[in-house]
Amino acid sequence: MESIGSLEEIALMILLKNERINSVDIAKEYEDALSKNISIPAIHVVLKRMEKKGWVSSEFGEPTAERGGRRKRIYWATPKGYQLVSELNEVKSKLWSGVTKPSLQYVRA
């Protein structure tokens, strides 16, 4: 299985959930899900990296008046991206199923 960072994993899951989405909406979903801010440039860096790895594809959408005739780049997960997240979730589920609640005497804050 390929190595994937947590931001990549979350962004990929957002892409899979939405099928086709732009970077601004990815950032909004990220912020809603994690209650953390993320910059649009940070999202762009992650999307470009994932596109190079073959996990994501993109194309420009149609120009819109609200953007002064500019086009948004639309992203979606590829089958390779789906497979990676699917395998990762299976591994996490198997590991989590073996986790028991730790004794609080050994947990340090």
C-alpha positions as CSV (number, residue, x, y, z in Angstrom):
1,M,0.0,0.0,0.0
2,E,1.3,3.5,-0.9
3,S,2.0,5.9,1.9
4,I,-0.5,8.7,2.4
5,G,-0.6,11.7,4.8
6,S,-3.5,12.5,6.9
7,L,-4.4,15.7,5.0
8,E,-4.2,13.7,1.7
9,E,-6.4,11.0,3.2
10,I,-9.1,13.5,4.4
11,A,-9.0,15.5,1.1
12,L,-9.3,12.2,-0.8
13,M,-12.3,11.1,1.3
14,I,-13.9,14.6,0.7
15,L,-13.4,14.1,-3.1
16,L,-14.9,10.6,-2.9
17,K,-17.9,11.9,-1.0
18,N,-18.6,14.7,-3.5
19,E,-17.5,13.1,-6.8
20,R,-16.6,16.5,-8.4
21,I,-15.6,19.5,-6.3
22,N,-13.5,22.6,-6.3
23,S,-10.7,23.5,-3.9
24,V,-12.7,26.2,-2.0
25,D,-15.5,23.7,-1.3
26,I,-12.9,21.1,-0.2
27,A,-11.5,23.6,2.3
28,K,-15.1,24.3,3.6
29,E,-15.8,20.6,4.0
30,Y,-12.5,20.1,5.7
31,E,-13.2,22.9,8.2
32,D,-16.7,21.6,8.9
33,A,-15.5,18.1,9.5
34,L,-12.5,18.9,11.6
35,S,-13.4,22.3,13.1
36,K,-10.0,23.5,11.9
37,N,-9.1,26.2,9.3
38,I,-7.1,25.3,6.3
39,S,-5.8,27.7,3.6
40,I,-6.7,27.3,-0.1
41,P,-3.0,27.2,-1.0
42,A,-2.5,24.2,1.3
43,I,-5.4,22.5,-0.4
44,H,-3.9,23.2,-3.8
45,V,-0.5,21.8,-2.7
46,V,-2.1,18.6,-1.6
47,L,-4.3,18.3,-4.7
48,K,-1.4,18.8,-7.0
49,R,0.7,16.2,-5.1
50,M,-2.2,13.7,-5.2
51,E,-2.7,14.3,-8.9
52,K,0.9,13.5,-9.6
53,K,0.5,10.2,-7.7
54,G,-2.6,9.4,-9.8
55,W,-5.1,9.5,-7.0
56,V,-6.9,12.6,-8.3
57,S,-7.8,14.1,-11.7
58,S,-8.9,17.6,-12.6
59,E,-10.2,19.8,-15.3
60,F,-11.4,23.4,-15.7
61,G,-15.1,24.0,-15.4
62,E,-17.1,26.5,-17.3
63,P,-16.5,30.2,-16.9
64,T,-18.9,31.9,-14.5
65,A,-20.0,35.6,-14.3
66,E,-19.6,35.6,-10.6
67,R,-15.9,34.9,-11.1
68,G,-15.5,37.5,-13.8
69,G,-15.5,34.9,-16.5
70,R,-12.8,32.8,-14.9
71,R,-13.1,29.1,-14.6
72,K,-12.7,26.9,-11.5
73,R,-10.6,23.8,-11.5
74,I,-12.8,20.8,-10.6
75,Y,-11.3,17.7,-8.9
76,W,-12.3,14.1,-8.5
77,A,-10.8,11.0,-7.1
78,T,-9.6,8.3,-9.5
79,P,-10.1,4.6,-9.1
80,K,-6.5,4.4,-7.8
81,G,-7.4,7.0,-5.1
82,Y,-10.6,5.1,-4.2
83,Q,-8.6,1.8,-3.9
84,L,-6.0,3.4,-1.7
85,V,-8.5,4.9,0.8
86,S,-10.6,1.6,0.8
87,E,-7.5,-0.5,1.6
88,L,-6.5,2.0,4.3
89,N,-9.9,1.9,5.9
90,E,-9.9,-1.9,6.0
91,V,-6.5,-1.9,7.7
92,K,-7.6,0.7,10.2
93,S,-10.8,-1.2,11.0
94,K,-8.9,-4.4,11.6
95,L,-6.5,-2.6,13.9
96,W,-9.2,-0.7,15.7
97,S,-11.2,-3.9,16.3
98,G,-8.3,-5.2,18.4
99,V,-8.1,-2.1,20.5
100,T,-9.5,-2.2,24.0
101,K,-10.1,0.7,26.3
102,P,-6.7,1.4,28.0
103,S,-6.4,1.4,31.7
104,L,-6.4,5.0,32.8
105,Q,-3.5,4.3,35.2
106,Y,-1.2,4.0,32.2
107,V,-2.5,6.9,30.1
108,R,-0.6,10.1,30.6
109,A,-2.0,13.5,29.7
